[in-house]
Amino acid sequence: LAHSVGLTPPANTNAPVIDRDLYKFMRDYAIICKQDLQDSPDAQNYLRSRKIPAHTQNTFHMGYTGPKAQAFINKNLSTQFEKLQTCGLLSIRDGKPGPKFYKRLLFPIQDTQGRIIAFGGRVLDPDRMPKYLNSPETILFKKRLNLYGLTQFKQNPTPDVFVVEGYMDVVSLASHQVTNAVACL
């Protein structure tokens, strides 16, 4: 995108060495959240109301942070606390660690190699705030260096790309066969 408008993308010459286990951990969490999505009538009803079909949910690896995601966090709190923190999956409330994205529709964010590096979460309850919650910047994830939906766009690249506001915009467009959209983070 930068090259198409005559800009030079920033060089990432000081890239840290990243433990491959972190990518596996993020993938495992995403898989569990996909299972929670299948088991959640509320999440499925919300997606139906937004006309997001199952194939689009699968294309974007969407999930839901329900009981299985909660169990994953709880199971790993004592043995993998640092990894949970490093991946941005924890939130500290009243001095106690817990899942950052509990009871949210989950949008995994992938890097250019397709690895899950972060998440965006959307509440289903309109009275709950904030509406969207994003992963913090971590060793895996730098907002300014990533676009949501780029991995999916790269599978069927076109000369034109729509840069839209958020996750749901990309997913909604893809649900209507507009597959050349990405979102800034």
DOGUMI-822436 format. One line per field, with one value per residue: residue number from 0; chain; z, x, y of N, C-alpha, C, CB in turn. Coordinates in steps of 0.2 Angstrom, whole numbers, plus 5000, padded with zeros to 4 digits. Glycine has a CB too. Example, Ala and Ser with C-alpha at 12.3 -4.5 7.8 and 13.67 -1.06 7.14 Angstrom:
BEGIN
margu: (0, 1)
kolpa: (A, A)
nzz: (5039, 5035)
nxx: (5066, 5064)
nyy: (4972, 4989)
cazz: (5039, 5036)
caxx: (5062, 5068)
cayy: (4978, 4995)
czz: (5039, 5039)
cxx: (5066, 5064)
cyy: (4984, 5000)
cbzz: (5045, 5029)
cbxx: (5057, 5070)
cbyy: (4978, 4997)
REM end
This chain:
BEGIN
margu: (0, 1, 2, 3, 4, 5, 6, 7, 8, 9, 10, 11, 12, 13, 14, 15, 16, 17, 18, 19, 20, 21, 22, 23, 24, 25, 26, 27, 28, 29, 30, 31, 32, 33, 34, 35, 36, 37, 38, 39, 40, 41, 42, 43, 44, 45, 46, 47, 48, 49, 50, 51, 52, 53, 54, 55, 56, 57, 58, 59, 60, 61, 62, 63, 64, 65, 66, 67, 68, 69, 70, 71, 72, 73, 74, 75, 76, 77, 78, 79, 80, 81, 82, 83, 84, 85, 86, 87, 88, 89, 90, 91, 92, 93, 94, 95, 96, 97, 98, 99, 100, 101, 102, 103, 104, 105, 106, 107, 108, 109, 110, 111, 112, 113, 114, 115, 116, 117, 118, 119, 120, 121, 122, 123, 124, 125, 126, 127, 128, 129, 130, 131, 132, 133, 134, 135, 136, 137, 138, 139, 140, 141, 142, 143, 144, 145, 146, 147, 148, 149, 150, 151, 152, 153, 154, 155, 156, 157, 158, 159, 160, 161, 162, 163, 164, 165, 166, 167, 168, 169, 170, 171, 172, 173, 174, 175, 176, 177, 178, 179, 180, 181, 182, 183, 184)
kolpa: (A, A, A, A, A, A, A, A, A, A, A, A, A, A, A, A, A, A, A, A, A, A, A, A, A, A, A, A, A, A, A, A, A, A, A, A, A, A, A, A, A, A, A, A, A, A, A, A, A, A, A, A, A, A, A, A, A, A, A, A, A, A, A, A, A, A, A, A, A, A, A, A, A, A, A, A, A, A, A, A, A, A, A, A, A, A, A, A, A, A, A, A, A, A, A, A, A, A, A, A, A, A, A, A, A, A, A, A, A, A, A, A, A, A, A, A, A, A, A, A, A, A, A, A, A, A, A, A, A, A, A, A, A, A, A, A, A, A, A, A, A, A, A, A, A, A, A, A, A, A, A, A, A, A, A, A, A, A, A, A, A, A, A, A, A, A, A, A, A, A, A, A, A, A, A, A, A, A, A, A, A, A, A, A, A)
nzz: (5000, 5004, 4995, 4983, 4984, 4983, 4995, 5007, 5016, 5033, 5039, 5048, 5057, 5070, 5075, 5087, 5094, 5094, 5104, 5097, 5103, 5108, 5097, 5095, 5107, 5106, 5094, 5099, 5109, 5100, 5093, 5104, 5107, 5095, 5096, 5107, 5101, 5092, 5102, 5108, 5108, 5109, 5103, 5090, 5086, 5086, 5076, 5065, 5065, 5060, 5047, 5045, 5038, 5041, 5034, 5032, 5045, 5048, 5038, 5044, 5056, 5067, 5084, 5101, 5117, 5129, 5141, 5138, 5134, 5146, 5154, 5149, 5151, 5165, 5168, 5164, 5172, 5183, 5179, 5166, 5168, 5164, 5150, 5146, 5150, 5142, 5129, 5130, 5135, 5147, 5160, 5173, 5187, 5201, 5207, 5204, 5192, 5176, 5161, 5147, 5137, 5141, 5137, 5124, 5106, 5096, 5086, 5078, 5075, 5062, 5057, 5043, 5039, 5042, 5056, 5072, 5081, 5089, 5096, 5093, 5102, 5103, 5112, 5115, 5122, 5122, 5132, 5138, 5141, 5136, 5119, 5110, 5112, 5112, 5109, 5119, 5114, 5111, 5111, 5100, 5093, 5085, 5083, 5073, 5062, 5056, 5048, 5049, 5042, 5031, 5028, 5023, 5012, 5005, 4999, 4988, 4980, 4973, 4962, 4968, 4984, 4999, 5012, 5028, 5043, 5054, 5062, 5060, 5049, 5039, 5039, 5037, 5024, 5017, 5019, 5010, 4998, 4995, 4995, 4996, 5006, 5020, 5037, 5047, 5062)
nxx: (5004, 5010, 5020, 5012, 5008, 5019, 5027, 5039, 5039, 5042, 5057, 5061, 5072, 5077, 5071, 5065, 5070, 5058, 5050, 5044, 5035, 5025, 5018, 5011, 5004, 4995, 4988, 4982, 4974, 4965, 4959, 4952, 4943, 4936, 4929, 4921, 4913, 4905, 4898, 4890, 4875, 4871, 4881, 4881, 4868, 4870, 4879, 4872, 4862, 4869, 4872, 4883, 4890, 4894, 4905, 4913, 4915, 4924, 4934, 4940, 4944, 4936, 4930, 4924, 4924, 4921, 4916, 4926, 4937, 4939, 4942, 4954, 4962, 4962, 4967, 4980, 4985, 4993, 5004, 5008, 5008, 5017, 5018, 5004, 5003, 5013, 5007, 4996, 4984, 4979, 4970, 4971, 4960, 4954, 4966, 4967, 4971, 4963, 4954, 4957, 4948, 4934, 4919, 4917, 4915, 4927, 4941, 4954, 4970, 4981, 4998, 5009, 5013, 5003, 5001, 4994, 4994, 4988, 4972, 4956, 4941, 4924, 4910, 4894, 4883, 4874, 4875, 4886, 4903, 4920, 4914, 4923, 4938, 4955, 4970, 4984, 5000, 5012, 5027, 5024, 5015, 5013, 5003, 5004, 5011, 5003, 4989, 4972, 4964, 4973, 4980, 4970, 4966, 4978, 4977, 4968, 4973, 4969, 4970, 4965, 4961, 4951, 4953, 4946, 4937, 4936, 4937, 4924, 4919, 4927, 4925, 4911, 4910, 4917, 4908, 4899, 4905, 4915, 4930, 4942, 4946, 4954, 4958, 4964, 4973)
nyy: (4994, 5006, 5008, 5010, 5023, 5030, 5030, 5026, 5011, 5009, 5003, 4988, 4985, 4982, 4971, 4961, 4945, 4932, 4920, 4906, 4898, 4907, 4911, 4899, 4898, 4909, 4904, 4892, 4898, 4905, 4894, 4888, 4898, 4899, 4887, 4890, 4900, 4892, 4886, 4896, 4903, 4916, 4923, 4918, 4921, 4935, 4937, 4931, 4941, 4952, 4947, 4939, 4925, 4908, 4904, 4915, 4919, 4908, 4911, 4922, 4917, 4919, 4921, 4917, 4923, 4913, 4901, 4891, 4898, 4905, 4895, 4891, 4902, 4902, 4889, 4891, 4901, 4899, 4892, 4898, 4912, 4923, 4921, 4923, 4936, 4942, 4940, 4948, 4943, 4945, 4954, 4965, 4966, 4974, 4970, 4957, 4944, 4941, 4935, 4945, 4948, 4943, 4936, 4941, 4944, 4938, 4944, 4938, 4945, 4944, 4942, 4946, 4934, 4926, 4922, 4922, 4937, 4946, 4952, 4958, 4963, 4962, 4968, 4960, 4964, 4978, 4988, 4986, 4992, 4995, 4996, 4990, 4981, 4980, 4971, 4975, 4983, 4972, 4961, 4953, 4961, 4976, 4990, 5000, 4993, 4984, 4977, 4974, 4960, 4959, 4946, 4938, 4946, 4945, 4932, 4933, 4944, 4961, 4974, 4985, 4992, 4993, 5003, 5002, 5007, 4997, 4980, 4974, 4980, 4976, 4962, 4962, 4967, 4957, 4947, 4950, 4948, 4957, 4957, 4964, 4972, 4980, 4984, 4998, 4998)
cazz: (5000, 5005, 4988, 4978, 4984, 4983, 5002, 5009, 5022, 5038, 5040, 5055, 5058, 5076, 5076, 5093, 5093, 5097, 5105, 5093, 5108, 5109, 5092, 5096, 5112, 5103, 5090, 5104, 5112, 5095, 5092, 5109, 5106, 5089, 5099, 5111, 5096, 5090, 5108, 5110, 5105, 5109, 5098, 5084, 5085, 5084, 5069, 5060, 5064, 5056, 5041, 5044, 5037, 5044, 5030, 5033, 5052, 5047, 5034, 5048, 5062, 5072, 5090, 5106, 5123, 5133, 5146, 5136, 5134, 5153, 5157, 5146, 5155, 5172, 5168, 5163, 5176, 5188, 5175, 5160, 5169, 5160, 5143, 5146, 5150, 5136, 5124, 5130, 5136, 5154, 5162, 5180, 5190, 5208, 5209, 5202, 5184, 5173, 5154, 5145, 5132, 5143, 5134, 5118, 5100, 5095, 5079, 5078, 5070, 5060, 5054, 5036, 5038, 5045, 5063, 5076, 5085, 5094, 5096, 5095, 5105, 5103, 5116, 5112, 5126, 5120, 5138, 5141, 5138, 5130, 5114, 5107, 5117, 5108, 5113, 5120, 5110, 5114, 5107, 5094, 5090, 5085, 5079, 5066, 5057, 5054, 5045, 5050, 5035, 5026, 5027, 5019, 5006, 5001, 4996, 4982, 4979, 4968, 4961, 4972, 4991, 5003, 5019, 5032, 5050, 5059, 5060, 5058, 5042, 5034, 5040, 5034, 5017, 5015, 5019, 5004, 4992, 4994, 4999, 4995, 5012, 5026, 5042, 5051, 5069)
caxx: (5000, 5014, 5023, 5007, 5007, 5025, 5030, 5043, 5037, 5047, 5061, 5061, 5079, 5078, 5066, 5067, 5069, 5052, 5049, 5039, 5029, 5020, 5013, 5007, 5000, 4990, 4984, 4978, 4968, 4960, 4955, 4947, 4938, 4932, 4924, 4916, 4909, 4900, 4893, 4887, 4869, 4871, 4886, 4878, 4862, 4872, 4882, 4866, 4859, 4874, 4873, 4890, 4889, 4899, 4912, 4916, 4918, 4930, 4940, 4943, 4945, 4932, 4929, 4920, 4928, 4916, 4918, 4932, 4942, 4940, 4945, 4961, 4966, 4962, 4972, 4987, 4987, 4999, 5010, 5010, 5006, 5021, 5016, 4998, 5004, 5017, 5003, 4991, 4978, 4977, 4968, 4971, 4955, 4954, 4972, 4967, 4972, 4958, 4954, 4956, 4942, 4929, 4912, 4917, 4916, 4934, 4943, 4961, 4974, 4987, 5004, 5010, 5014, 4997, 5002, 4990, 4998, 4984, 4965, 4951, 4935, 4918, 4904, 4887, 4878, 4875, 4876, 4893, 4908, 4920, 4911, 4928, 4943, 4960, 4976, 4989, 5006, 5017, 5032, 5021, 5010, 5014, 4998, 5006, 5014, 4999, 4982, 4967, 4962, 4978, 4981, 4964, 4967, 4983, 4975, 4965, 4974, 4967, 4974, 4962, 4960, 4948, 4955, 4940, 4939, 4937, 4936, 4917, 4918, 4931, 4921, 4904, 4911, 4919, 4901, 4895, 4909, 4920, 4936, 4948, 4946, 4958, 4957, 4969, 4973)
cayy: (5000, 5012, 5009, 5012, 5030, 5033, 5031, 5020, 5008, 5009, 4996, 4985, 4983, 4980, 4966, 4956, 4937, 4930, 4913, 4903, 4896, 4913, 4910, 4893, 4899, 4913, 4900, 4888, 4902, 4907, 4888, 4887, 4903, 4896, 4882, 4894, 4903, 4887, 4884, 4902, 4905, 4924, 4925, 4915, 4926, 4942, 4936, 4931, 4948, 4956, 4943, 4936, 4918, 4904, 4903, 4922, 4918, 4904, 4914, 4927, 4914, 4923, 4917, 4920, 4921, 4910, 4896, 4887, 4903, 4907, 4889, 4891, 4907, 4899, 4883, 4893, 4907, 4897, 4889, 4902, 4918, 4927, 4920, 4926, 4943, 4944, 4939, 4953, 4940, 4946, 4960, 4965, 4970, 4973, 4966, 4950, 4943, 4938, 4936, 4952, 4948, 4939, 4937, 4946, 4942, 4939, 4945, 4937, 4949, 4940, 4946, 4945, 4926, 4922, 4920, 4926, 4941, 4950, 4951, 4963, 4960, 4966, 4965, 4958, 4968, 4986, 4992, 4985, 4996, 4998, 4992, 4986, 4981, 4978, 4969, 4980, 4982, 4967, 4959, 4951, 4965, 4983, 4992, 5003, 4989, 4979, 4979, 4968, 4957, 4958, 4939, 4936, 4950, 4942, 4926, 4935, 4951, 4964, 4981, 4990, 4990, 4998, 5004, 5004, 5008, 4992, 4973, 4972, 4983, 4971, 4955, 4963, 4968, 4950, 4943, 4952, 4946, 4962, 4954, 4968, 4977, 4980, 4990, 5001, 4996)
czz: (5000, 4998, 4983, 4978, 4985, 4990, 5003, 5015, 5027, 5039, 5047, 5056, 5065, 5079, 5082, 5091, 5097, 5098, 5101, 5097, 5109, 5103, 5093, 5102, 5110, 5098, 5094, 5107, 5106, 5093, 5097, 5109, 5100, 5092, 5103, 5107, 5094, 5096, 5110, 5106, 5104, 5103, 5091, 5082, 5083, 5077, 5064, 5059, 5060, 5049, 5040, 5044, 5040, 5040, 5031, 5040, 5051, 5043, 5039, 5055, 5068, 5078, 5095, 5113, 5129, 5138, 5144, 5137, 5142, 5156, 5155, 5150, 5162, 5173, 5168, 5167, 5180, 5184, 5169, 5161, 5164, 5153, 5142, 5146, 5144, 5130, 5124, 5132, 5143, 5155, 5170, 5183, 5197, 5211, 5207, 5194, 5182, 5165, 5152, 5141, 5134, 5140, 5128, 5112, 5098, 5088, 5080, 5073, 5069, 5057, 5046, 5034, 5040, 5052, 5067, 5081, 5090, 5092, 5097, 5097, 5105, 5108, 5112, 5115, 5124, 5126, 5141, 5137, 5140, 5125, 5111, 5112, 5112, 5112, 5114, 5115, 5114, 5109, 5101, 5090, 5091, 5080, 5072, 5061, 5055, 5052, 5046, 5043, 5030, 5024, 5022, 5012, 5002, 4997, 4989, 4981, 4973, 4967, 4966, 4979, 4995, 5010, 5023, 5039, 5055, 5057, 5057, 5051, 5037, 5034, 5036, 5026, 5014, 5015, 5013, 4997, 4990, 4998, 4998, 5000, 5017, 5031, 5046, 5058, 5073)
cxx: (5004, 5017, 5018, 5006, 5013, 5029, 5034, 5041, 5043, 5051, 5061, 5067, 5081, 5073, 5068, 5066, 5063, 5052, 5043, 5033, 5024, 5015, 5008, 5002, 4994, 4985, 4980, 4972, 4963, 4956, 4950, 4941, 4933, 4927, 4919, 4911, 4903, 4895, 4889, 4881, 4869, 4875, 4884, 4872, 4865, 4875, 4877, 4863, 4863, 4875, 4880, 4889, 4895, 4906, 4916, 4919, 4924, 4936, 4944, 4945, 4942, 4931, 4925, 4924, 4922, 4919, 4925, 4938, 4944, 4944, 4953, 4965, 4967, 4967, 4979, 4989, 4993, 5005, 5013, 5008, 5010, 5019, 5009, 4999, 5008, 5012, 4997, 4984, 4975, 4975, 4968, 4965, 4955, 4960, 4972, 4967, 4966, 4958, 4953, 4949, 4936, 4922, 4912, 4918, 4924, 4937, 4951, 4964, 4980, 4992, 5004, 5011, 5008, 4996, 4997, 4994, 4994, 4976, 4961, 4945, 4930, 4912, 4898, 4882, 4879, 4876, 4883, 4898, 4915, 4917, 4917, 4934, 4949, 4966, 4981, 4995, 5010, 5023, 5030, 5018, 5012, 5008, 5000, 5009, 5010, 4992, 4978, 4964, 4967, 4980, 4976, 4964, 4972, 4982, 4971, 4967, 4971, 4971, 4971, 4961, 4956, 4951, 4949, 4942, 4940, 4936, 4929, 4916, 4921, 4927, 4914, 4905, 4913, 4912, 4897, 4900, 4914, 4926, 4942, 4948, 4951, 4956, 4963, 4968, 4975)
cyy: (5006, 5013, 5012, 5020, 5034, 5034, 5025, 5017, 5008, 5002, 4994, 4981, 4980, 4975, 4961, 4949, 4935, 4923, 4911, 4900, 4901, 4912, 4904, 4894, 4904, 4909, 4895, 4892, 4904, 4900, 4887, 4892, 4902, 4891, 4885, 4898, 4899, 4886, 4890, 4904, 4913, 4926, 4924, 4920, 4933, 4942, 4935, 4937, 4953, 4953, 4941, 4928, 4914, 4904, 4910, 4921, 4913, 4907, 4919, 4924, 4917, 4918, 4920, 4918, 4919, 4906, 4893, 4892, 4905, 4901, 4889, 4896, 4904, 4894, 4886, 4899, 4905, 4895, 4894, 4909, 4923, 4927, 4924, 4933, 4946, 4944, 4944, 4949, 4941, 4953, 4960, 4969, 4968, 4969, 4959, 4949, 4939, 4938, 4943, 4953, 4944, 4941, 4942, 4942, 4943, 4939, 4944, 4942, 4945, 4945, 4944, 4937, 4922, 4920, 4925, 4930, 4945, 4948, 4957, 4960, 4965, 4963, 4964, 4962, 4975, 4990, 4991, 4989, 4994, 4993, 4987, 4987, 4977, 4975, 4975, 4978, 4977, 4966, 4956, 4956, 4973, 4986, 4995, 4999, 4984, 4981, 4973, 4966, 4956, 4951, 4937, 4940, 4947, 4936, 4927, 4942, 4954, 4971, 4986, 4987, 4995, 4998, 5007, 5005, 5003, 4985, 4971, 4975, 4978, 4964, 4956, 4964, 4961, 4946, 4945, 4952, 4952, 4960, 4958, 4974, 4975, 4985, 4992, 4999, 5002)
cbzz: (5006, 5010, 4986, 4979, 4990, 4980, 5007, 5009, 5021, 5045, 5037, 5056, 5056, 5081, 5070, 5099, 5095, 5093, 5113, 5089, 5115, 5109, 5085, 5098, 5118, 5099, 5085, 5109, 5115, 5089, 5092, 5116, 5105, 5083, 5103, 5115, 5090, 5088, 5113, 5111, 5108, 5116, 5099, 5084, 5091, 5089, 5069, 5063, 5071, 5060, 5035, 5050, 5030, 5045, 5022, 5032, 5056, 5043, 5029, 5049, 5063, 5070, 5093, 5106, 5126, 5130, 5148, 5130, 5131, 5157, 5155, 5138, 5155, 5175, 5162, 5156, 5181, 5193, 5173, 5154, 5176, 5161, 5141, 5152, 5156, 5135, 5123, 5124, 5135, 5159, 5160, 5183, 5186, 5211, 5217, 5204, 5183, 5175, 5151, 5140, 5125, 5150, 5139, 5119, 5094, 5099, 5076, 5077, 5074, 5054, 5057, 5033, 5042, 5040, 5065, 5080, 5080, 5092, 5101, 5088, 5112, 5096, 5122, 5112, 5133, 5116, 5143, 5141, 5140, 5128, 5109, 5100, 5123, 5103, 5108, 5127, 5108, 5115, 5111, 5096, 5092, 5082, 5083, 5068, 5061, 5060, 5038, 5054, 5033, 5028, 5033, 5022, 5007, 5005, 5001, 4982, 4979, 4968, 4954, 4969, 4995, 5003, 5020, 5031, 5053, 5065, 5067, 5063, 5042, 5037, 5047, 5037, 5016, 5020, 5025, 5004, 4986, 4996, 4996, 4988, 5014, 5025, 5048, 5051, 5070)
cbxx: (4995, 5019, 5026, 5001, 5002, 5025, 5024, 5051, 5035, 5044, 5069, 5055, 5084, 5078, 5064, 5062, 5076, 5046, 5048, 5042, 5032, 5024, 5017, 5012, 5003, 4993, 4989, 4983, 4971, 4964, 4960, 4951, 4941, 4936, 4928, 4920, 4913, 4904, 4898, 4892, 4862, 4873, 4893, 4876, 4858, 4878, 4887, 4861, 4857, 4880, 4870, 4895, 4888, 4897, 4910, 4912, 4913, 4928, 4937, 4939, 4953, 4926, 4935, 4913, 4932, 4910, 4913, 4931, 4940, 4933, 4942, 4961, 4962, 4956, 4970, 4987, 4981, 4996, 5009, 5007, 5008, 5028, 5016, 4993, 5008, 5022, 5000, 4991, 4979, 4982, 4961, 4978, 4948, 4948, 4973, 4960, 4978, 4951, 4949, 4962, 4944, 4929, 4907, 4923, 4911, 4938, 4942, 4963, 4976, 4984, 5011, 5015, 5020, 4996, 5009, 4984, 5002, 4985, 4962, 4949, 4937, 4915, 4903, 4886, 4879, 4869, 4870, 4895, 4907, 4927, 4908, 4930, 4942, 4962, 4980, 4992, 5009, 5013, 5037, 5016, 5003, 5021, 4994, 5011, 5020, 4997, 4982, 4961, 4956, 4985, 4981, 4957, 4968, 4989, 4970, 4958, 4982, 4959, 4974, 4955, 4967, 4940, 4961, 4935, 4933, 4932, 4937, 4912, 4922, 4938, 4920, 4901, 4917, 4924, 4897, 4892, 4906, 4917, 4937, 4949, 4939, 4966, 4951, 4970, 4977)
cbyy: (5000, 5011, 5002, 5008, 5032, 5040, 5031, 5022, 5001, 5011, 4998, 4980, 4988, 4986, 4962, 4958, 4934, 4933, 4912, 4897, 4894, 4920, 4910, 4887, 4903, 4919, 4896, 4885, 4909, 4909, 4882, 4888, 4910, 4893, 4877, 4899, 4906, 4881, 4881, 4908, 4903, 4927, 4922, 4908, 4926, 4944, 4930, 4926, 4951, 4957, 4948, 4938, 4916, 4896, 4903, 4928, 4914, 4897, 4918, 4933, 4914, 4926, 4914, 4918, 4927, 4907, 4891, 4884, 4909, 4908, 4882, 4893, 4914, 4897, 4879, 4896, 4909, 4892, 4883, 4899, 4920, 4926, 4913, 4924, 4945, 4939, 4932, 4957, 4933, 4944, 4962, 4967, 4967, 4970, 4967, 4946, 4940, 4940, 4931, 4954, 4946, 4939, 4939, 4951, 4944, 4934, 4952, 4930, 4956, 4935, 4944, 4949, 4924, 4916, 4920, 4922, 4945, 4957, 4946, 4968, 4957, 4967, 4971, 4951, 4966, 4988, 4990, 4978, 5004, 5000, 4996, 4989, 4977, 4983, 4963, 4980, 4989, 4960, 4954, 4945, 4964, 4985, 4997, 5009, 4986, 4974, 4981, 4970, 4961, 4961, 4935, 4938, 4957, 4941, 4922, 4933, 4952, 4966, 4983, 4993, 4988, 4996, 5009, 4999, 5012, 4993, 4969, 4975, 4990, 4969, 4953, 4970, 4972, 4947, 4945, 4959, 4944, 4970, 4947, 4971, 4979, 4980, 4987, 5008, 4990)
REM end
